[in-house]
Amino acid sequence: MSRQSITFTKPNDEWLKTQVNNKEYSSKSELVNDLIRQARKQQIQIDWIRAKLEKAENSGFTNDTKESILAQSKSLLNG
């Protein structure tokens, strides 16, 4: 694992310290890594939605039902 040195604004540093002090995470590094994992998962969903929208815009319509689209979106969120 590579080491990085980063600087946080005071409010962000205080929030990180609070999370660690509340025993939510064992360290700031663990918390930052978890936030990055969450952001990466979210980006996957955003990319999927964007691709669906572009496909729909290019084709005019989709045959997927709203229930099907919602189910696919939820499955991406759950990994």
C-alpha positions as a Markdown table, in Angstrom:
| # | Residue | x | y | z |
|---|---|---|---|---|
| 1 | Met | 0.0 | 0.0 | 0.0 |
| 2 | Ser | 1.4 | 3.4 | -0.9 |
| 3 | Arg | 1.7 | 6.2 | 1.7 |
| 4 | Gln | 0.3 | 9.6 | 0.9 |
| 5 | Ser | 0.5 | 12.9 | 2.7 |
| 6 | Ile | -2.7 | 15.0 | 2.4 |
| 7 | Thr | -3.9 | 18.1 | 4.1 |
| 8 | Phe | -7.5 | 18.6 | 5.3 |
| 9 | Thr | -9.4 | 21.8 | 6.0 |
| 10 | Lys | -10.1 | 22.3 | 9.7 |
| 11 | Pro | -13.8 | 21.4 | 9.5 |
| 12 | Asn | -13.0 | 18.2 | 7.5 |
| 13 | Asp | -10.2 | 17.2 | 9.9 |
| 14 | Glu | -12.5 | 17.7 | 12.9 |
| 15 | Trp | -15.1 | 15.6 | 11.3 |
| 16 | Leu | -12.6 | 12.8 | 10.6 |
| 17 | Lys | -11.3 | 13.0 | 14.2 |
| 18 | Thr | -14.9 | 12.7 | 15.5 |
| 19 | Gln | -15.6 | 9.6 | 13.4 |
| 20 | Val | -12.4 | 8.0 | 14.7 |
| 21 | Asn | -13.1 | 9.1 | 18.3 |
| 22 | Asn | -16.7 | 7.6 | 18.0 |
| 23 | Lys | -15.1 | 4.3 | 17.2 |
| 24 | Glu | -16.7 | 4.3 | 13.8 |
| 25 | Tyr | -13.2 | 3.7 | 12.3 |
| 26 | Ser | -9.9 | 2.8 | 13.8 |
| 27 | Ser | -8.0 | 5.6 | 11.9 |
| 28 | Lys | -8.4 | 8.5 | 9.5 |
| 29 | Ser | -6.8 | 6.3 | 6.8 |
| 30 | Glu | -9.4 | 3.6 | 7.2 |
| 31 | Leu | -12.1 | 6.3 | 7.0 |
| 32 | Val | -10.7 | 8.0 | 3.9 |
| 33 | Asn | -10.3 | 4.6 | 2.2 |
| 34 | Asp | -13.9 | 3.8 | 3.0 |
| 35 | Leu | -15.1 | 7.1 | 1.6 |
| 36 | Ile | -13.1 | 6.5 | -1.6 |
| 37 | Arg | -14.7 | 3.0 | -2.0 |
| 38 | Gln | -18.1 | 4.5 | -1.6 |
| 39 | Ala | -17.4 | 7.2 | -4.1 |
| 40 | Arg | -16.1 | 4.6 | -6.6 |
| 41 | Lys | -19.3 | 2.6 | -6.2 |
| 42 | Gln | -21.4 | 5.7 | -6.7 |
| 43 | Gln | -19.4 | 6.5 | -9.8 |
| 44 | Ile | -20.2 | 3.1 | -11.2 |
| 45 | Gln | -23.9 | 3.8 | -10.8 |
| 46 | Ile | -23.6 | 7.3 | -12.3 |
| 47 | Asp | -21.8 | 5.9 | -15.3 |
| 48 | Trp | -24.4 | 3.2 | -15.7 |
| 49 | Ile | -27.2 | 5.7 | -15.6 |
| 50 | Arg | -25.4 | 8.0 | -18.0 |
| 51 | Ala | -24.9 | 5.2 | -20.4 |
| 52 | Lys | -28.6 | 4.2 | -20.2 |
| 53 | Leu | -29.6 | 7.9 | -20.8 |
| 54 | Glu | -27.3 | 8.2 | -23.8 |
| 55 | Lys | -28.6 | 5.0 | -25.3 |
| 56 | Ala | -32.2 | 6.1 | -24.7 |
| 57 | Glu | -31.5 | 9.5 | -26.3 |
| 58 | Asn | -29.8 | 7.9 | -29.3 |
| 59 | Ser | -32.5 | 5.3 | -29.8 |
| 60 | Gly | -35.5 | 7.4 | -28.9 |
| 61 | Phe | -37.1 | 4.9 | -26.5 |
| 62 | Thr | -36.3 | 2.0 | -24.3 |
| 63 | Asn | -38.4 | -1.2 | -23.9 |
| 64 | Asp | -37.3 | -1.5 | -20.2 |
| 65 | Thr | -40.0 | -0.9 | -17.7 |
| 66 | Lys | -39.4 | 1.6 | -14.9 |
| 67 | Glu | -39.5 | -1.4 | -12.5 |
| 68 | Ser | -36.7 | -3.1 | -14.5 |
| 69 | Ile | -34.6 | 0.0 | -14.6 |
| 70 | Leu | -35.1 | 0.5 | -10.8 |
| 71 | Ala | -34.2 | -3.1 | -10.1 |
| 72 | Gln | -31.0 | -2.9 | -12.2 |
| 73 | Ser | -30.0 | 0.4 | -10.5 |
| 74 | Lys | -30.6 | -1.2 | -7.0 |
| 75 | Ser | -28.5 | -4.3 | -8.0 |
| 76 | Leu | -25.6 | -2.0 | -8.9 |
| 77 | Leu | -25.8 | -0.2 | -5.6 |
| 78 | Asn | -25.7 | -3.5 | -3.7 |
| 79 | Gly | -22.7 | -4.6 | -5.6 |
